[in-house]
Amino acid sequence: MPTAFQALRSAMASFPADKQERRWGELMADLWPVISAPLTWEGERLLLDVIRFEGRLRLAVSSEMPHSMPPEEMLKSLAIQALGRWTGLAYLHEMKRVQMTTPSSSLASLVGDVIQKAREIHPVVQRQQASEEIAESSPEAALKIVARLLEKDRGMSFVPGRRARVGNRERELVC
Amino acid sequence: MSSPASTVPPPVAPFSVYSVHFDFPGGQAIKLRDPATNQFIGTTPEWVASVRNEMAAYVRATRPEMRVIFRGTPAVNGTYTVGADGMPIQVDERRVTLAFDPGSGLSAPEVFRANGNLPDQIGLHPTTLHWYVREMPAPAHCPPAGTSTHLIATSWRALATAPAPEAGLSNWVYRPLMEWTCRWAAGQNDEKAICDAIIASVASSGLRYGVLGIYEVRDLLLNQGGMCEAWYKTFQQMAQCQGIFVYRRRFLVDWRQVANGEVLWCAIVIRRGGLNQAVPTHDASNFHDNHVGFPIPAGMAFPIVNITERRYRFWGLPHYHYDGHCINFLEYNGELYLYDACFGMGPIQVNAPLPVNNLNVVQGGANLAPFKAAYLDHAIEYMLGSIWNGPDFLQSFHVPAFLYVNGMTVRMTDITQVVNGHDGLTFRWGN
C-alpha cells in the first residue's frame, strides 16, 4: 500500500525501499496538495522534514526540473513559503536556521523575504523563542533516548509540529 | 685550415631547478582551484620538473615572489648565488645555502623575487626562466641550473568582493575562468570593456546552455555547461577574476490570475537553444501561438498557430515564488548594463535602476518597461498564459499532477504595458 508523500519521502531517504530515481514532477505532485491548502499535521511534518533535509535528492534529470535553483533548494523554498503562508511566523526559528546555514544566497534571500512578508501580514504577538533539549522515550525502542528541540508558546511547551490545534489558525500566528 | 674548436662544454651548475611555487603561503598569487579535484592548484608547486606545469595568476604589474626547490646531491651542498634570466620576467640573484637531502636529492625551498613587474595589463604570459649560478661577476658565463616554463595570467584587479547586501564571493576562482578571461579581455582596461570582451567570447569556451540538472560553477565546468543558475554564477565569477563585481538577479514568473480567470502569466518561453545549443534541450510540447496581437478584444478570436517543438519553459506556480531566468548586471558610470551569458547577450543598456532583490515586490507596467524594451523583447520570444480566445479558454496548467499543458503563447513584443486596466507583464526579482 502506497504511503503518503511516497515519491518525496523516497527521494529524500538515505536508505530508500527502492532504488528508483524520482521525477521532479512526482515530487511536486506530492508536495502541491500539501502547500496549496491549509496545512494538515502530516503536511506540516513533511514541510519540516523538507527544510531539515541536508542530502541530495534522488532525482532523474529532466527538463521539468527547476532551472533557477537546484531541486533541493527549490523544495526548501516552497516548504518555507508554505509554512510562512499558512502558519505565519510559527516556524520562525526553523526559517532563520535555514537562512543562516544554507550555502545558497538565493534561498537565504528568499527566506528573508518570506519572514518579512509574514511579519507584515500576520498580527504581532511576542513569543518567547526559547528552546531547550528534552529527552523522550521513543515508542519504537523504549530504551532509545531521542533528543528533540522543545519550543514554548504562551507558557506551553511543545515539540515543533505537534502543537495542539486551535479552531482559528490565524489567531495562533505569532512572531 | 682553421684550428679545431674547443670541445670542452661550458660548465653547468652542480644542481638544477626542481620546482617553482608561485601560490605559496605569503605569496601574492591569486588563489585558483582546479574544478576536477576542487583543490587549490597552489597547494603544491605549480611547476615540477617533468611532472607538473599549472598556470599561476597575479594582478597585473605585480612583482612576484616564488618559492624554489633545487635538486642535487649532498656532495655539492654549499652556498651559491642563484638567479634566472627569462621573459617576460627575470629573477633577482640571491645568495642561498643549499643542502640536498640524501634520499630525495631535494633542497629546502628558497624564496626568490622577480627583478621587475609582470606586464601591466590583462593577459596570458608564457614565461621561461633560465636558472643559473653566478660564479664570477658579469659578463662572465654563469653555469646553467635548468629551465622552468610557466603560464602566468595577469588580471586587471584583485578578485572582486561583493558590496553589501549582495551575497559574498569566495576569495578564490576556478582556474579555467581566470585563464579564459585573461585571454578574452587581454589589453582591456575598463570594467565595461572587460565584461563586454568576456560576453563576446564566452561561446568560444565551448560551454553550453541548457545542460539539465547543473546549477553550480564547478558542475558547469565539469559538465561543459549548465542551466541559468549555474550560468549567472559563472559569469559573475568570470568578472570577479578581473576584479569586477557584477550583480546576480533572477526574474521569476509572477503567476497572476485576473478577474476573468485569465492568468498573466504562467511561464517564460524561449525558442532559441542558447549558448552553443542549436535547439532547446527541453522536450518538445504542443504550443498554441498567438501571432496576431494582445490583448484579444472581448468577443473576438484570433487565429492560433499550433506547433509542436522544443522550447524552454520556465514555469511559475500559483501563490508561490518558483522558477524564472537568471542574468547579470553591471553598474558602470551611473548606467546599468545587462549580460545574459545563457544566450551570449550583452551588453544591453537598461535605462532603469538595478532591480531590487526582494521577491515581495512586483515589478510591472511602466516600471518594467525599460527592461522589457531593452532586453525582454529581444531575448524572450513568448509568455505562456491562460487566456480567452473568443469562446475558447486556452488554459496553461501543471498542477496538481505536474503534467505540463500549454495554454496560449503570446509574443513578448505584443504584450502592452497595460492589459485590461492592469499591468500587462509583471515579474519578481530575487538574487
Boltz contact constraints between the chains, C-beta under 6 A:
constraints:
  - contact:
      token1: [A, 25]
      token2: [B, 402]
      max_distance: 6.0
  - contact:
      token1: [A, 28]
      token2: [B, 402]
      max_distance: 6.0
  - contact:
      token1: [A, 29]
      token2: [B, 401]
      max_distance: 6.0
  - contact:
      token1: [A, 29]
      token2: [B, 402]
      max_distance: 6.0
  - contact:
      token1: [A, 32]
      token2: [B, 399]
      max_distance: 6.0
  - contact:
      token1: [A, 32]
      token2: [B, 400]
      max_distance: 6.0
  - contact:
      token1: [A, 61]
      token2: [B, 212]
      max_distance: 6.0
  - contact:
      token1: [A, 61]
      token2: [B, 213]
      max_distance: 6.0
  - contact:
      token1: [A, 63]
      token2: [B, 212]
      max_distance: 6.0
  - contact:
      token1: [A, 63]
      token2: [B, 282]
      max_distance: 6.0
  - contact:
      token1: [A, 63]
      token2: [B, 283]
      max_distance: 6.0
  - contact:
      token1: [A, 66]
      token2: [B, 323]
      max_distance: 6.0
  - contact:
      token1: [A, 67]
      token2: [B, 227]
      max_distance: 6.0
  - contact:
      token1: [A, 67]
      token2: [B, 228]
      max_distance: 6.0
  - contact:
      token1: [A, 67]
      token2: [B, 314]
      max_distance: 6.0
  - contact:
      token1: [A, 67]
      token2: [B, 323]
      max_distance: 6.0
  - contact:
      token1: [A, 68]
      token2: [B, 228]
      max_distance: 6.0
  - contact:
      token1: [A, 68]
      token2: [B, 229]
      max_distance: 6.0
  - contact:
      token1: [A, 68]
      token2: [B, 250]
      max_distance: 6.0
  - contact:
      token1: [A, 68]
      token2: [B, 323]
      max_distance: 6.0
  - contact:
      token1: [A, 68]
      token2: [B, 324]
      max_distance: 6.0
  - contact:
      token1: [A, 68]
      token2: [B, 326]
      max_distance: 6.0
  - contact:
      token1: [A, 69]
      token2: [B, 229]
      max_distance: 6.0
  - contact:
      token1: [A, 70]
      token2: [B, 215]
      max_distance: 6.0
  - contact:
      token1: [A, 78]
      token2: [B, 320]
      max_distance: 6.0
  - contact:
      token1: [A, 81]
      token2: [B, 320]
      max_distance: 6.0
  - contact:
      token1: [A, 105]
      token2: [B, 167]
      max_distance: 6.0
  - contact:
      token1: [A, 106]
      token2: [B, 431]
      max_distance: 6.0
  - contact:
      token1: [A, 109]
      token2: [B, 431]
      max_distance: 6.0
  - contact:
      token1: [A, 113]
      token2: [B, 358]
      max_distance: 6.0
  - contact:
      token1: [A, 113]
      token2: [B, 359]
      max_distance: 6.0
  - contact:
      token1: [A, 113]
      token2: [B, 360]
      max_distance: 6.0
  - contact:
      token1: [A, 117]
      token2: [B, 360]
      max_distance: 6.0
